[in-house]
Amino acid sequence: MPVRVRDAEVCSVLYPVRADAARAVIAYSGLDVAEVLPGKAVCVLLFVDYRDGDLDTYHEFGMAFLVRPPGSSGSMGPAELRRAGVFVHWLPVDQQFTLEAGRTLWGFPKELADIELRLSSPYKRCILRKDGRLVLDLLIKPGVPVPGGAAMAPLDAYTHRDGVTRRVPWSVRARGARVRPGGALIRLGNHPIAKELSELGLPKRALFSTTISHAEMIFGEARET
């Protein structure tokens, strides 16, 4: 520790979803969603091409939710929202080594899946299949450039495995970042995760989407919450 990613391409979309529906999805974790507006939570979908890192090269898809820090209560204003973490609900990958490492080191909910990434065209696309069934087809149109390189404030990722919820310190430095309101099209398949996304209200207009052509990441040691 820490585990380092030296180069990755990251595409993500944030969707507004009903807070009560999101709470039902992550109830097993013991965490609570962060309400960005009354009754509204945020579901994050992302896909990543890991090109150089300690866990080798692989593709990954993630489904996550913004959550309150454990033990917090009351309403969350702008200052409190800045302390929100990300609970990783589902994290399929396409390589066995990173699957085992992610489960063992941090408790990430990694599963093997077929992840087809199309990143060379102006549009960024992920076609995700699990057990021979389509989960989703997600297309992102990159937006306007974010000037210069940027280091995100350190962010806590949360995981839950074998009855234990863990906090994972995570930081990202980005180059070639682009952001736009909306900017995503999604088609759901017939996999159970697709049904879960449908019950959250997808497909719908995204809050905003981001693309990062070169990202560096650091993952710290997991701690039980």
KAPE-V747389 format. One record per backbone hydrogen bond with DSSP energy under -0.5 kcal/mol. NH is the residue of the N-H (numbers start at 0). CO is the residue of the C=O. E is the energy in kcal/mol with one decimal. If there is no record, write none. Layout:
<<NH;CO;E> <NH;CO;E>>
This chain:
<<1;218;-0.6> <2;218;-2.4> <4;216;-2.7> <5;3;-0.5> <5;51;-2.0> <6;51;-1.9> <7;214;-0.8> <8;48;-2.0> <9;211;-2.1> <10;46;-2.4> <11;209;-2.6> <12;44;-2.8> <13;207;-2.3> <14;12;-0.5> <14;42;-2.9> <16;40;-2.4> <17;199;-0.6> <18;38;-2.4> <21;17;-2.3> <22;18;-2.5> <23;19;-1.6> <24;20;-1.5> <25;21;-1.9> <26;22;-0.6> <26;23;-0.5> <28;25;-2.1> <29;26;-1.3> <30;25;-0.6> <33;65;-2.0> <34;32;-0.5> <35;33;-0.8> <35;39;-1.5> <36;39;-1.1> <39;36;-2.9> <40;16;-3.0> <42;14;-2.6> <43;63;-3.1> <44;12;-2.5> <45;61;-2.0> <46;10;-2.5> <47;59;-2.7> <48;8;-2.5> <49;47;-0.7> <49;57;-2.6> <50;6;-1.9> <50;48;-0.8> <51;6;-1.7> <53;3;-2.6> <55;52;-1.7> <57;49;-1.4> <59;47;-2.0> <60;91;-2.5> <61;45;-2.8> <62;89;-2.5> <63;43;-2.5> <64;86;-1.9> <65;41;-1.6> <66;84;-2.4> <67;31;-2.8> <71;68;-2.0> <76;74;-0.6> <80;76;-2.5> <81;77;-1.3> <82;79;-1.4> <83;80;-1.6> <84;66;-2.3> <85;155;-2.3> <86;64;-3.0> <87;85;-0.6> <87;157;-2.7> <88;62;-1.9> <88;86;-0.8> <89;62;-1.7> <90;108;-1.9> <92;110;-2.9> <93;58;-1.3> <98;94;-1.3> <99;95;-2.4> <100;96;-2.5> <101;97;-2.8> <102;98;-2.1> <103;99;-2.5> <104;100;-3.0> <105;101;-1.3> <106;101;-0.8> <106;102;-0.8> <107;101;-2.1> <109;107;-2.2> <110;90;-0.6> <112;92;-2.1> <113;128;-2.8> <114;112;-0.8> <115;113;-0.6> <115;126;-2.7> <116;114;-0.6> <117;124;-2.8> <118;116;-0.6> <123;139;-2.8> <124;117;-2.1> <125;137;-2.6> <126;115;-2.7> <127;125;-0.6> <127;135;-2.6> <128;113;-2.7> <129;132;-2.5> <132;129;-1.8> <134;127;-2.9> <135;127;-1.3> <136;186;-2.2> <137;125;-2.8> <138;184;-3.0> <139;123;-3.2> <140;182;-2.8> <141;121;-0.8> <141;139;-0.7> <143;178;-1.9> <145;176;-3.0> <146;144;-0.6> <149;173;-2.4> <151;149;-0.6> <151;171;-2.6> <154;169;-3.4> <156;154;-0.6> <156;167;-2.8> <157;85;-2.9> <158;165;-2.2> <160;163;-2.4> <163;160;-1.7> <165;158;-2.6> <166;222;-3.2> <167;156;-3.7> <168;166;-0.5> <168;220;-0.5> <169;154;-1.9> <170;217;-1.9> <172;215;-2.7> <173;149;-3.4> <174;213;-2.6> <177;210;-2.6> <178;143;-2.1> <179;208;-2.0> <181;206;-1.3> <184;138;-2.6> <186;136;-2.2> <188;134;-2.5> <189;133;-0.9> <190;133;-1.2> <193;190;-0.5> <194;190;-1.8> <195;191;-2.0> <196;192;-2.4> <197;193;-2.3> <198;194;-2.3> <199;195;-1.0> <200;197;-1.4> <201;196;-2.2> <206;13;-2.9> <207;13;-0.8> <208;179;-2.6> <209;11;-2.5> <210;177;-2.3> <211;9;-2.8> <212;175;-1.5> <213;174;-2.2> <214;7;-2.2> <215;172;-2.7> <216;4;-2.1> <217;170;-2.0> <218;2;-2.7> <219;168;-2.9> <219;217;-0.5> <221;104;-0.6> <222;166;-2.2> <224;164;-2.5>>
